[in-house]
Amino acid sequence: MKTNLITRAGWHKLDEELKYLWKVKRPEVTQAVSEAAALGDRSENAEYKYGKQKLREIDRRLRFLMKRLDAVEIIDHSPQQDGKVFFGAYVEVENEAGERANYRIVGTDEIDVEKRYITINSPMARALIGKQVDDEIKVMTPKGEQYWIVNRIQYVPFDAPEAS
């Protein structure tokens, strides 16, 4: 099941990519292709062929971004959500062995393994939605059932200055 939800920050990131590709990258590549074409025989001109291929990739990404930005629904944090896990939340969980993990629940366009941003469609996020601090969740993984306790819920990054 693919959701069309996105955080405001995620939407801005996609929008910035669209603007960069359209206003900066595409004109650069178009200019390079024009210069390569001016050199003569295009059939053996590697710069021309590479430039045309790059232009097709940029155009494909531009089409995707335009359609995606029209299709997604921006979900903003509401103060009524405080105390429970909903879309956009930063959540700290702890397993039975005392190991802690931090996640942020985001849309499919925002997944980031390094930042530990997980899609709302993931088993962990599905188990967390609607939970409160000290609630226990059960997550089905390829290794079997895992149990976690919700330690902390915030709607700003844990390391942000206003985070407590």
DSSP file (Angstrom, degrees, kcal/mol; ACC not computed):
  #  RESIDUE AA STRUCTURE BP1 BP2  ACC     N-H-->O    O-->H-N    N-H-->O    O-->H-N    TCO  KAPPA ALPHA  PHI   PSI    X-CA   Y-CA   Z-CA
    1    1 A M              0   0    0      0, 0.0     2,-0.5     0, 0.0   120,-0.0   0.000 360.0 360.0 360.0 119.9    0.0    0.0    0.0
    2    2 A K        -     0   0    0      2,-0.0     2,-0.3   105,-0.0   105,-0.0  -0.855 360.0-154.3-101.4 127.6    1.6    3.3   -1.1
    3    3 A T        -     0   0    0     -2,-0.5   105,-0.3     2,-0.1   118,-0.1  -0.654  14.6-145.7 -97.2 156.8    0.6    6.4    0.7
    4    4 A N        +     0   0    0     -2,-0.3    69,-3.8   103,-0.1     2,-0.3  -0.077  57.8 125.7-108.3  31.0    0.7    9.9   -0.7
    5    5 A L  E     +a   73   0A   0     67,-0.2   104,-0.4   101,-0.1     2,-0.3  -0.653  29.9 168.5 -91.8 148.5    1.6   11.5    2.6
    6    6 A I  E     -a   74   0A   0     67,-1.9    69,-2.7    -2,-0.3     2,-0.1  -0.986  32.9-116.2-154.3 148.6    4.6   13.8    3.1
    7    7 A T     >  -     0   0    0     -2,-0.3     4,-2.3    67,-0.2     5,-0.2  -0.454  34.7-111.4 -79.0 161.8    5.9   16.2    5.7
    8    8 A R  H  > S+     0   0    0     67,-0.5     4,-2.4     1,-0.2     5,-0.2   0.909 120.7  51.7 -60.1 -41.5    6.2   19.8    4.8
    9    9 A A  H  > S+     0   0    0      1,-0.2     4,-1.9     2,-0.2    -1,-0.2   0.893 109.3  50.3 -62.7 -39.5   10.0   19.5    4.9
   10   10 A G  H  > S+     0   0    0      2,-0.2     4,-2.0     1,-0.2    -1,-0.2   0.891 109.5  50.4 -64.7 -40.3    9.9   16.5    2.6
   11   11 A W  H  X S+     0   0    0     -4,-2.3     4,-2.6     1,-0.2    -2,-0.2   0.922 110.0  50.3 -63.5 -43.8    7.7   18.4    0.1
   12   12 A H  H  X S+     0   0    0     -4,-2.4     4,-2.6     1,-0.2    -1,-0.2   0.869 107.9  53.9 -63.2 -36.1   10.1   21.4    0.2
   13   13 A K  H  X S+     0   0    0     -4,-1.9     4,-2.0     2,-0.2    -1,-0.2   0.928 111.3  44.3 -63.9 -44.9   13.0   19.0   -0.5
   14   14 A L  H  X S+     0   0    0     -4,-2.0     4,-2.3     2,-0.2    -2,-0.2   0.903 113.6  51.3 -65.2 -40.7   11.3   17.5   -3.6
   15   15 A D  H  X S+     0   0    0     -4,-2.6     4,-2.5     2,-0.2    -2,-0.2   0.893 108.8  50.8 -63.7 -40.7   10.3   21.0   -4.7
   16   16 A E  H  X S+     0   0    0     -4,-2.6     4,-2.6     2,-0.2    -1,-0.2   0.901 109.4  51.0 -63.9 -40.6   13.9   22.3   -4.4
   17   17 A E  H  X S+     0   0    0     -4,-2.0     4,-2.8     2,-0.2     5,-0.2   0.924 110.0  50.2 -61.6 -44.0   15.1   19.3   -6.5
   18   18 A L  H  X S+     0   0    0     -4,-2.3     4,-2.5     1,-0.2     5,-0.2   0.935 112.5  46.2 -58.8 -48.3   12.6   20.1   -9.2
   19   19 A K  H  X S+     0   0    0     -4,-2.5     4,-3.0     2,-0.2     5,-0.4   0.903 112.9  50.1 -63.2 -41.9   13.6   23.8   -9.3
   20   20 A Y  H  X>S+     0   0    0     -4,-2.6     4,-2.3     2,-0.2     5,-2.1   0.941 113.1  45.5 -62.4 -47.8   17.3   22.9   -9.4
   21   21 A L  I  <>S+     0   0    0     -4,-2.8     5,-2.8     3,-0.2    -2,-0.2   0.914 119.5  41.6 -61.7 -42.4   16.9   20.4  -12.2
   22   22 A W  I  <5S+     0   0    0     -4,-2.5    -2,-0.2    -5,-0.2    -1,-0.2   0.911 126.0  29.8 -73.4 -43.8   14.7   22.8  -14.2
   23   23 A K  I  <5S+     0   0    0     -4,-3.0    -3,-0.2    -5,-0.2    -2,-0.2   0.722 135.3  15.0 -93.7 -23.5   16.5   26.1  -13.7
   24   24 A V  I  X5S+     0   0    0     -4,-2.3     4,-1.8    -5,-0.4    -3,-0.2   0.780 124.1  38.7-115.8 -62.3   20.2   24.9  -13.2
   25   25 A K  I  ><S+     0   0    0     -5,-2.1     4,-2.5     1,-0.2     5,-0.2   0.918 114.4  49.8 -66.8 -47.2   21.0   21.4  -14.3
   26   26 A R  H  ><S+     0   0    0     -5,-2.8     4,-2.8    -6,-0.3     5,-0.2   0.926 111.6  48.2 -62.0 -45.7   18.8   21.1  -17.4
   27   27 A P  H  > S+     0   0    0      0, 0.0     4,-2.3     0, 0.0    -1,-0.2   0.890 111.8  51.5 -61.1 -36.8   20.1   24.4  -19.0
   28   28 A E  H  X S+     0   0    0     -4,-1.8     4,-2.2     2,-0.2    -2,-0.2   0.944 113.7  42.7 -61.9 -48.2   23.7   23.3  -18.2
   29   29 A V  H  X S+     0   0    0     -4,-2.5     4,-2.4     2,-0.2    -1,-0.2   0.887 112.4  53.8 -68.3 -38.6   23.2   19.9  -19.9
   30   30 A T  H  X S+     0   0    0     -4,-2.8     4,-2.3    -5,-0.2    -1,-0.2   0.916 109.6  48.4 -60.7 -43.2   21.3   21.5  -22.8
   31   31 A Q  H  X S+     0   0    0     -4,-2.3     4,-2.3     2,-0.2    -2,-0.2   0.912 111.0  50.3 -62.7 -43.3   24.2   23.9  -23.4
   32   32 A A  H  X S+     0   0    0     -4,-2.2     4,-2.3     1,-0.2    -2,-0.2   0.888 110.6  49.6 -63.2 -39.2   26.7   21.1  -23.3
   33   33 A V  H  X S+     0   0    0     -4,-2.4     4,-2.5     2,-0.2    -1,-0.2   0.905 110.2  50.9 -66.2 -41.5   24.7   19.1  -25.8
   34   34 A S  H  X S+     0   0    0     -4,-2.3     4,-1.5     2,-0.2    -2,-0.2   0.909 111.8  47.2 -62.0 -42.3   24.5   22.1  -28.2
   35   35 A E  H  < S+     0   0    0     -4,-2.3     4,-0.5     1,-0.2    -1,-0.2   0.898 112.7  48.8 -66.7 -40.3   28.2   22.6  -28.0
   36   36 A A  H >< S+     0   0    0     -4,-2.3     3,-1.0     1,-0.2     4,-0.2   0.878 109.6  52.8 -66.7 -36.8   28.9   18.9  -28.6
   37   37 A A  H >< S+     0   0    0     -4,-2.5     3,-1.3     1,-0.2    -1,-0.2   0.832 101.6  60.5 -66.4 -32.1   26.5   19.0  -31.6
   38   38 A A  T 3< S+     0   0    0     -4,-1.5    -1,-0.2     1,-0.2    -2,-0.2   0.673  88.7  73.8 -70.0 -15.6   28.3   21.9  -33.1
   39   39 A L  T <  S-     0   0    0     -3,-1.0     2,-0.5    -4,-0.5    -1,-0.2   0.616 104.6-120.0 -75.6 -11.6   31.5   19.8  -33.3
   40   40 A G  S <  S+     0   0    0     -3,-1.3    -1,-0.2    -4,-0.2     5,-0.1  -0.934  79.0  57.8 121.2-134.2   30.2   17.9  -36.2
   41   41 A D        -     0   0    0     -2,-0.5     3,-0.4     1,-0.2    -2,-0.0  -0.135  50.8-172.2 -50.0 110.7   29.5   14.2  -36.7
   42   42 A R  S >  S+     0   0    0      1,-0.2     3,-1.0     2,-0.2     7,-0.2   0.720  74.0  72.6 -80.0 -21.6   27.0   13.2  -34.0
   43   43 A S  T 3  S+     0   0    0      1,-0.3    -1,-0.2     5,-0.1    -2,-0.1   0.789 111.4  28.3 -66.7 -27.4   27.2    9.5  -34.6
   44   44 A E  T 3  S+     0   0    0     -3,-0.4     2,-0.9     5,-0.0    -1,-0.3   0.138  92.4 112.7-117.4  18.3   30.7    9.2  -33.1
   45   45 A N    <>  -     0   0    0     -3,-1.0     4,-2.3     1,-0.2     5,-0.2  -0.800  42.3-174.5 -98.5 100.6   30.4   12.1  -30.7
   46   46 A A  H  > S+     0   0    0     -2,-0.9     4,-2.8     1,-0.2     5,-0.2   0.866  83.7  54.4 -64.1 -37.8   30.5   10.6  -27.2
   47   47 A E  H  > S+     0   0    0      2,-0.2     4,-2.4     1,-0.2    -1,-0.2   0.901 110.0  47.5 -63.2 -40.6   29.9   13.9  -25.5
   48   48 A Y  H  > S+     0   0    0    -12,-0.2     4,-2.5     2,-0.2    -2,-0.2   0.945 114.0  46.2 -65.0 -48.5   26.8   14.5  -27.6
   49   49 A K  H  X S+     0   0    0     -4,-2.3     4,-2.1     1,-0.2    -2,-0.2   0.915 114.8  47.2 -62.0 -43.9   25.4   10.9  -26.9
   50   50 A Y  H  X S+     0   0    0     -4,-2.8     4,-2.7     1,-0.2    -1,-0.2   0.916 112.0  50.8 -63.7 -43.1   26.2   11.2  -23.2
   51   51 A G  H  X S+     0   0    0     -4,-2.4     4,-2.4    -5,-0.2    -2,-0.2   0.905 109.9  49.0 -62.1 -42.7   24.6   14.7  -23.0
   52   52 A K  H  X S+     0   0    0     -4,-2.5     4,-2.0     2,-0.2    -1,-0.2   0.896 112.2  49.1 -63.8 -40.1   21.4   13.5  -24.8
   53   53 A Q  H  X S+     0   0    0     -4,-2.1     4,-2.1     2,-0.2    -2,-0.2   0.923 111.4  49.1 -64.2 -44.0   21.2   10.5  -22.4
   54   54 A K  H  X S+     0   0    0     -4,-2.7     4,-2.5     1,-0.2    -2,-0.2   0.887 109.1  53.3 -62.1 -40.2   21.6   12.8  -19.4
   55   55 A L  H  X S+     0   0    0     -4,-2.4     4,-2.6     2,-0.2    -1,-0.2   0.887 107.6  50.7 -62.7 -40.3   18.9   15.1  -20.7
   56   56 A R  H  X S+     0   0    0     -4,-2.0     4,-2.4     2,-0.2    -1,-0.2   0.906 110.4  49.9 -63.8 -41.4   16.5   12.2  -21.0
   57   57 A E  H  X S+     0   0    0     -4,-2.1     4,-2.2     2,-0.2    -2,-0.2   0.919 112.0  47.4 -63.4 -43.6   17.3   11.2  -17.4
   58   58 A I  H  X S+     0   0    0     -4,-2.5     4,-2.7     2,-0.2    -2,-0.2   0.929 112.5  49.1 -62.9 -45.8   16.7   14.8  -16.2
   59   59 A D  H  X S+     0   0    0     -4,-2.6     4,-2.4     1,-0.2    -1,-0.2   0.885 110.2  51.3 -62.7 -38.8   13.4   15.0  -18.1
   60   60 A R  H  X S+     0   0    0     -4,-2.4     4,-2.2     2,-0.2    -1,-0.2   0.923 112.3  46.0 -63.6 -44.0   12.2   11.7  -16.7
   61   61 A R  H  X S+     0   0    0     -4,-2.2     4,-2.8     2,-0.2    -2,-0.2   0.885 110.8  53.4 -66.8 -38.4   13.0   12.9  -13.1
   62   62 A L  H  X S+     0   0    0     -4,-2.7     4,-2.6     2,-0.2     5,-0.2   0.924 109.1  48.5 -61.2 -45.1   11.3   16.2  -13.8
   63   63 A R  H  X S+     0   0    0     -4,-2.4     4,-2.2     2,-0.2     5,-0.2   0.928 112.7  48.8 -60.9 -44.9    8.1   14.5  -15.0
   64   64 A F  H  X S+     0   0    0     -4,-2.2     4,-2.9     1,-0.2    -2,-0.2   0.945 112.4  47.7 -59.7 -49.1    8.1   12.2  -11.9
   65   65 A L  H  X S+     0   0    0     -4,-2.8     4,-2.8     1,-0.2     5,-0.2   0.898 110.9  50.8 -62.1 -42.2    8.6   15.2   -9.5
   66   66 A M  H  X S+     0   0    0     -4,-2.6     4,-1.3     1,-0.2    -1,-0.2   0.930 115.2  42.4 -62.3 -44.9    5.9   17.3  -11.1
   67   67 A K  H  X S+     0   0    0     -4,-2.2     4,-1.4    -5,-0.2    -2,-0.2   0.908 115.7  49.7 -66.7 -41.4    3.4   14.4  -10.9
   68   68 A R  H  X S+     0   0    0     -4,-2.9     4,-2.0    -5,-0.2     3,-0.3   0.914 107.6  52.0 -66.7 -43.3    4.5   13.5   -7.4
   69   69 A L  H  < S+     0   0    0     -4,-2.8    -1,-0.2     1,-0.2    -2,-0.2   0.827 111.3  48.9 -63.8 -30.6    4.3   17.0   -6.0
   70   70 A D  H  < S+     0   0    0     -4,-1.3    -1,-0.2    -5,-0.2    -2,-0.2   0.800 114.2  46.4 -74.5 -28.6    0.7   17.2   -7.3
   71   71 A A  H  < S+     0   0    0     -4,-1.4    -2,-0.2    -3,-0.3    -1,-0.2   0.745  93.0  90.0 -89.0 -24.9   -0.2   13.8   -5.8
   72   72 A V     <  -     0   0    0     -4,-2.0     2,-0.5    -5,-0.1   -67,-0.2  -0.354  63.8-141.4 -79.6 155.3    1.1   14.1   -2.3
   73   73 A E  E     -a    5   0A   0    -69,-3.8   -67,-1.9    -2,-0.1     2,-0.4  -0.966  16.8-134.2-115.5 120.5   -0.7   15.4    0.7
   74   74 A I  E     -a    6   0A   0     -2,-0.5     2,-0.6   -69,-0.2   -67,-0.2  -0.590  17.5-160.0 -76.2 128.4    1.3   17.5    3.2
   75   75 A I        -     0   0    0    -69,-2.7   -67,-0.5    -2,-0.4     2,-0.3  -0.950   7.1-165.1-112.6 116.9    0.7   16.5    6.8
   76   76 A D        -     0   0    0     -2,-0.6     2,-0.1   -69,-0.1    11,-0.1  -0.689  29.1 -98.4 -98.1 153.3    1.6   19.2    9.4
   77   77 A H        -     0   0    0     -2,-0.3    -1,-0.1    78,-0.1    11,-0.1  -0.444  34.6-157.7 -67.6 140.0    2.0   18.5   13.1
   78   78 A S    >   -     0   0    0     -2,-0.1     3,-2.5     1,-0.1     4,-0.4  -0.968  22.9-129.0-118.4 137.0   -1.0   19.4   15.2
   79   79 A P  G >  S+     0   0    0      0, 0.0     3,-1.1     0, 0.0    -1,-0.1   0.759 107.4  69.1 -56.3 -23.3   -0.7   20.2   18.9
   80   80 A Q  G 3  S+     0   0    0      1,-0.2    -3,-0.0     3,-0.0     0, 0.0   0.701  90.9  62.2 -67.3 -18.0   -3.5   17.7   19.5
   81   81 A Q  G X  S+     0   0    0     -3,-2.5     3,-2.3     2,-0.1    -1,-0.2   0.684  74.5 120.0 -80.1 -18.6   -1.1   14.9   18.4
   82   82 A D  T <  S+     0   0    0     -3,-1.1     3,-0.1    -4,-0.4    72,-0.1  -0.162  74.3  25.6 -52.4 135.5    1.3   15.6   21.3
   83   83 A G  T 3  S+     0   0    0      1,-0.2    50,-0.5    70,-0.2     2,-0.3   0.256 113.4  74.7  94.7 -12.2    1.7   12.5   23.5
   84   84 A K  S <  S-     0   0    0     -3,-2.3     2,-0.6    48,-0.2    -1,-0.2  -0.930  84.4-107.6-131.1 157.2    0.9   10.0   20.8
   85   85 A V        +     0   0    0     46,-2.2    45,-3.7    43,-0.4     2,-0.3  -0.736  51.3 146.6 -87.8 121.6    2.7    8.7   17.7
   86   86 A F    >   -     0   0    0     -2,-0.6     3,-2.0    43,-0.2    19,-0.3  -0.805  56.8 -46.8-137.6-177.9    1.4   10.0   14.4
   87   87 A F  T 3  S+     0   0    0     -2,-0.3    19,-0.2     1,-0.3    -1,-0.1  -0.259 125.5  22.1 -54.1 133.1    2.8   10.8   11.0
   88   88 A G  T 3  S+     0   0    0     17,-2.5    -1,-0.3     1,-0.3    18,-0.1   0.337  90.8 140.1  91.5  -6.2    6.0   13.0   11.3
   89   89 A A    <   -     0   0    0     -3,-2.0    16,-2.1    16,-0.1     2,-0.5  -0.386  49.6-138.3 -74.3 146.4    6.8   11.9   14.9
   90   90 A Y  E     -BC 104 154B   0     64,-3.7    64,-2.5    14,-0.2     2,-0.4  -0.920  30.7-170.8 -96.9 127.9   10.3   11.3   16.2
   91   91 A V  E     -BC 103 153B   0     12,-3.3    12,-2.7    -2,-0.5     2,-0.5  -0.975  19.5-157.7-129.7 133.4   10.1    8.2   18.4
   92   92 A E  E     -BC 102 152B   0     60,-2.5    59,-2.9    -2,-0.4    60,-1.5  -0.947  20.7-179.3-106.6 128.0   12.6    6.5   20.7
   93   93 A V  E     -BC 101 150B   0      8,-2.9     8,-2.4    -2,-0.5     2,-0.4  -0.865  13.1-156.3-124.0 158.9   11.9    2.9   21.4
   94   94 A E  E     -BC 100 149B   0     55,-2.0    55,-2.7    -2,-0.3     6,-0.2  -1.000   9.6-145.2-137.1 136.1   13.7    0.3   23.6
   95   95 A N  E >   - C   0 148B   0      4,-2.4     3,-1.9    -2,-0.4    53,-0.2  -0.326  39.1 -89.6 -93.4-178.7   13.7   -3.5   23.2
   96   96 A E  T 3  S+     0   0    0     51,-0.7    52,-0.1     1,-0.3    -1,-0.1   0.755 125.5  57.3 -62.2 -26.2   13.8   -6.1   25.9
   97   97 A A  T 3  S-     0   0    0      2,-0.1    -1,-0.3     1,-0.0     3,-0.1   0.433 120.0-107.4 -85.3   0.4   17.7   -6.2   25.8
   98   98 A G  S <  S+     0   0    0     -3,-1.9     2,-0.3     1,-0.3    -2,-0.1   0.529  70.7 146.3  86.3   5.6   17.8   -2.4   26.6
   99   99 A E        -     0   0    0      1,-0.0    -4,-2.4    -5,-0.0     2,-0.3  -0.612  35.1-150.4 -78.0 133.5   18.8   -1.5   23.1
  100  100 A R  E     -B   94   0B   0     -2,-0.3     2,-0.3    -6,-0.2    -6,-0.2  -0.774  15.0-177.0-107.0 150.6   17.4    1.9   22.0
  101  101 A A  E     -B   93   0B   0     -8,-2.4    -8,-2.9    -2,-0.3     2,-0.4  -0.996  13.5-148.8-143.7 143.4   16.5    3.1   18.5
  102  102 A N  E     +B   92   0B   0     -2,-0.3     2,-0.3   -10,-0.2   -10,-0.2  -0.936  21.8 173.0-113.1 136.0   15.2    6.4   17.2
  103  103 A Y  E     -B   91   0B   0    -12,-2.7   -12,-3.3    -2,-0.4     2,-0.4  -0.939  23.2-149.5-135.4 158.1   12.9    6.7   14.2
  104  104 A R  E     -Bd  90 117B   0     12,-1.7    14,-2.9    -2,-0.3     2,-0.7  -1.000  21.2-134.8-124.9 134.4   10.9    9.3   12.4
  105  105 A I  E     + d   0 118B   0    -16,-2.1   -17,-2.5    -2,-0.4     2,-0.2  -0.792  42.5 150.9 -93.3 117.9    7.7    8.3   10.6
  106  106 A V  E     - d   0 119B   0     12,-2.9    14,-2.1    -2,-0.7    15,-0.2  -0.716  44.4 -80.1-135.4-179.5    7.6    9.8    7.2
  107  107 A G    >   -     0   0    0     -2,-0.2     3,-1.7    12,-0.2     4,-0.3  -0.296  49.5 -97.0 -81.8 171.8    6.2    9.2    3.7
  108  108 A T  G >  S+     0   0    0   -105,-0.3     3,-0.6     1,-0.3    11,-0.1   0.747 121.6  58.9 -63.9 -24.5    7.7    7.0    1.1
  109  109 A D  G 3  S+     0   0    0   -104,-0.4    -1,-0.3     1,-0.2  -103,-0.1   0.575 105.3  50.7 -80.0  -8.1    9.4    9.9   -0.6
  110  110 A E  G <  S+     0   0    0     -3,-1.7    -1,-0.2     2,-0.0    -2,-0.2   0.380  70.6 138.4-112.7   2.3   11.4   10.8    2.5
  111  111 A I    <   +     0   0    0     -3,-0.6     2,-0.3    -4,-0.3     7,-0.2  -0.236  22.4 173.2 -54.4 133.0   12.9    7.4    3.6
  112  112 A D  B  >> -E  117   0B   0      5,-1.3     5,-2.6     1,-0.1     4,-0.9  -0.864  20.4-165.4-147.2 107.2   16.5    8.0    4.8
  113  113 A V  T >45S+     0   0    0     -2,-0.3     3,-0.5     1,-0.2    -1,-0.1   0.896  90.6  52.1 -62.5 -42.8   18.3    5.0    6.3
  114  114 A E  T 345S+     0   0    0      1,-0.2    -1,-0.2     2,-0.1    -2,-0.0   0.889 115.1  40.8 -63.3 -39.8   21.1    7.1    7.8
  115  115 A K  T 345S-     0   0    0      2,-0.1    -1,-0.2    -3,-0.0    -2,-0.2   0.548 112.1-121.6 -83.5  -7.3   18.7    9.5    9.5
  116  116 A R  T <<5 +     0   0    0     -4,-0.9   -12,-1.7    -3,-0.5     2,-0.6   0.869  53.5 160.8  65.0  39.5   16.5    6.5   10.5
  117  117 A Y  E   < -dE 104 112B   0     -5,-2.6    -5,-1.3   -14,-0.2     2,-0.3  -0.833  19.2-167.8 -88.7 120.7   13.4    7.9    8.7
  118  118 A I  E     -d  105   0B   0    -14,-2.9   -12,-2.9    -2,-0.6     2,-0.1  -0.852  22.3-107.4-114.1 148.2   11.0    5.1    8.1
  119  119 A T  E >   -d  106   0B   0     -2,-0.3     3,-2.2   -14,-0.2     6,-0.4  -0.398  23.4-122.4 -72.0 147.1    8.0    5.0    5.9
  120  120 A I  T 3  S+     0   0    0    -14,-2.1    -1,-0.1     1,-0.3     9,-0.1   0.682 112.7  62.7 -61.1 -16.7    4.6    5.0    7.5
  121  121 A N  T 3  S+     0   0    0    -15,-0.2    -1,-0.3     4,-0.1   -14,-0.1   0.532  80.4 106.9 -86.1  -7.1    4.0    1.7    5.7
  122  122 A S  S <> S-     0   0    0     -3,-2.2     4,-2.6     1,-0.1     5,-0.2  -0.339  81.8-117.0 -72.1 154.1    6.8   -0.1    7.5
  123  123 A P  H  > S+     0   0    0      0, 0.0     4,-2.0     0, 0.0     5,-0.2   0.887 115.2  51.8 -57.6 -39.8    5.9   -2.7   10.2
  124  124 A M  H  > S+     0   0    0      2,-0.2     4,-1.7     1,-0.2     5,-0.1   0.944 111.8  45.3 -63.3 -47.9    7.6   -0.6   12.9
  125  125 A A  H  > S+     0   0    0     -6,-0.4     4,-2.1     1,-0.2    -1,-0.2   0.913 111.3  52.7 -63.8 -42.1    5.6    2.5   12.0
  126  126 A R  H  < S+     0   0    0     -4,-2.6    -1,-0.2     1,-0.2    -2,-0.2   0.896 110.8  47.9 -59.6 -39.9    2.3    0.7   11.7
  127  127 A A  H  < S+     0   0    0     -4,-2.0    -1,-0.2    -5,-0.2    -2,-0.2   0.831 113.4  48.7 -69.9 -30.8    2.9   -0.8   15.2
  128  128 A L  H >< S+     0   0    0     -4,-1.7     3,-2.6    -5,-0.2   -43,-0.4   0.799  80.5 111.4 -80.4 -30.3    3.8    2.7   16.6
  129  129 A I  T 3< S+     0   0    0     -4,-2.1   -43,-0.2     1,-0.3     3,-0.1  -0.192  90.5   7.3 -54.2 127.9    0.9    4.7   15.2
  130  130 A G  T 3  S+     0   0    0    -45,-3.7    -1,-0.3     1,-0.3   -44,-0.1   0.339  99.3 130.0  85.5  -6.0   -1.4    5.9   18.0
  131  131 A K    <   -     0   0    0     -3,-2.6   -46,-2.2   -46,-0.2    -1,-0.3  -0.355  42.6-149.4 -81.0 162.6    0.8    4.6   20.8
  132  132 A Q    >   -     0   0    0    -48,-0.2     3,-2.0     1,-0.1    18,-0.3  -0.724  38.9 -64.5-121.8 171.5    1.9    6.6   23.8
  133  133 A V  T 3  S+     0   0    0    -50,-0.5    18,-0.2     1,-0.3    -1,-0.1  -0.336 122.8  20.6 -58.2 139.2    5.0    6.7   26.0
  134  134 A D  T 3  S+     0   0    0     16,-3.6    -1,-0.3     1,-0.3     2,-0.2   0.356  91.3 133.0  78.0  -0.6    5.4    3.4   28.0
  135  135 A D    <   -     0   0    0     -3,-2.0    15,-2.5    15,-0.2     2,-0.4  -0.544  52.7-133.1 -74.8 146.2    3.2    1.5   25.5
  136  136 A E  E     -F  149   0B   0     13,-0.2     2,-0.3    -2,-0.2    13,-0.2  -0.832  21.6-165.6 -99.7 139.0    4.5   -1.9   24.4
  137  137 A I  E     -F  148   0B   0     11,-3.1    11,-2.2    -2,-0.4     2,-0.5  -0.907  12.4-145.7-122.1 153.5    4.5   -2.7   20.7
  138  138 A K  E     -F  147   0B   0     -2,-0.3     2,-0.5     9,-0.2     9,-0.2  -0.979  16.2-169.0-117.3 127.5    4.9   -6.0   18.8
  139  139 A V  E     -F  146   0B   0      7,-3.1     7,-2.2    -2,-0.5     2,-0.6  -0.970  16.3-139.7-121.4 127.2    6.6   -5.9   15.4
  140  140 A M  E     +F  145   0B   0     -2,-0.5     5,-0.2     5,-0.2   -16,-0.1  -0.750  32.7 169.4 -84.3 123.7    6.7   -8.8   13.1
  141  141 A T  E >   -F  144   0B   0      3,-1.9     3,-2.0    -2,-0.6    -2,-0.0  -0.781  52.8 -97.5-125.0 169.8   10.1   -9.1   11.4
  142  142 A P  T 3  S+     0   0    0      0, 0.0     3,-0.1     0, 0.0    -2,-0.0   0.783 127.3  54.2 -58.7 -24.7   11.8  -11.7    9.2
  143  143 A K  T 3  S-     0   0    0      1,-0.4     2,-0.2     0, 0.0    -3,-0.0   0.463 122.8-103.0 -87.1  -1.6   13.5  -12.8   12.5
  144  144 A G  E <   - F   0 141B   0     -3,-2.0    -3,-1.9     2,-0.0    -1,-0.4  -0.713  67.4 -10.8 113.2-166.4   10.2  -13.2   14.2
  145  145 A E  E     - F   0 140B   0     -2,-0.2     2,-0.4    -5,-0.2    -5,-0.2  -0.459  57.2-170.4 -72.4 138.3    8.3  -11.1   16.7
  146  146 A Q  E     - F   0 139B   0     -7,-2.2    -7,-3.1    -2,-0.2     2,-0.4  -0.987   9.5-148.1-127.7 142.3   10.1   -8.3   18.4
  147  147 A Y  E     + F   0 138B   0     -2,-0.4   -51,-0.7    -9,-0.2     2,-0.3  -0.912  17.7 178.2-113.1 137.1    8.8   -6.3   21.4
  148  148 A W  E     -CF  95 137B   0    -11,-2.2   -11,-3.1    -2,-0.4     2,-0.4  -0.952  20.6-141.0-134.7 152.1    9.6   -2.6   22.0
  149  149 A I  E     -CF  94 136B   0    -55,-2.7   -55,-2.0    -2,-0.3     2,-0.6  -0.946  24.7-123.1-111.9 135.7    8.6    0.0   24.6
  150  150 A V  E     +C   93   0B   0    -15,-2.5   -16,-3.6    -2,-0.4   -57,-0.2  -0.701  34.8 171.3 -79.6 117.5    7.9    3.6   23.5
  151  151 A N  E     +     0   0B   0    -59,-2.9     2,-0.3    -2,-0.6   -58,-0.2   0.827  60.3   6.5 -93.3 -39.7   10.3    5.8   25.5
  152  152 A R  E     -C   92   0B   0    -60,-1.5   -60,-2.5   -20,-0.1     2,-0.4  -1.000  52.7-167.0-153.0 143.7    9.9    9.2   24.0
  153  153 A I  E     +C   91   0B   0     -2,-0.3     2,-0.3   -62,-0.2   -62,-0.2  -0.998  19.5 158.2-134.6 128.8    7.7   11.0   21.3
  154  154 A Q  E     -C   90   0B   0    -64,-2.5   -64,-3.7    -2,-0.4     4,-0.1  -0.971  38.3-145.9-144.7 160.2    8.4   14.4   19.8
  155  155 A Y  S    S+     0   0    0     -2,-0.3   -78,-0.1   -66,-0.2   -64,-0.1   0.215  88.5  59.2-112.6  12.9    7.5   16.3   16.7
  156  156 A V  S    S-     0   0    0    -66,-0.1   -66,-0.2     4,-0.1    -2,-0.0  -0.932 106.6 -80.0-127.6 155.5   10.8   18.1   16.5
  157  157 A P    >   -     0   0    0      0, 0.0     3,-1.8     0, 0.0     6,-0.2  -0.222  37.0-123.1 -55.6 145.1   14.2   16.3   16.2
  158  158 A F  T 3  S+     0   0    0      1,-0.3    -3,-0.0    -4,-0.1    -5,-0.0   0.813 113.3  48.6 -58.8 -30.4   15.5   14.9   19.4
  159  159 A D  T 3  S+     0   0    0      5,-0.1    -1,-0.3     3,-0.0     0, 0.0   0.370  84.9 116.3 -94.4   6.3   18.7   17.0   18.9
  160  160 A A  S X  S-     0   0    0     -3,-1.8     3,-1.7     1,-0.1    -4,-0.1  -0.437  77.8-115.8 -70.9 149.1   16.9   20.2   18.1
  161  161 A P  T 3  S+     0   0    0      0, 0.0    -1,-0.1     0, 0.0    -3,-0.0   0.829 115.7  49.7 -55.8 -34.6   17.5   23.1   20.6
  162  162 A E  T 3  S+     0   0    0     -5,-0.1     2,-0.2     2,-0.0    -4,-0.1   0.540  89.0 105.0 -84.6  -4.7   13.8   23.2   21.6
  163  163 A A    <         0   0    0     -3,-1.7    -5,-0.1    -6,-0.2    -9,-0.0  -0.507 360.0 360.0 -74.2 142.8   13.8   19.4   22.2
  164  164 A S              0   0    0     -2,-0.2    -1,-0.1     0, 0.0    -6,-0.1   0.431 360.0 360.0-105.3 360.0   13.8   18.3   25.8
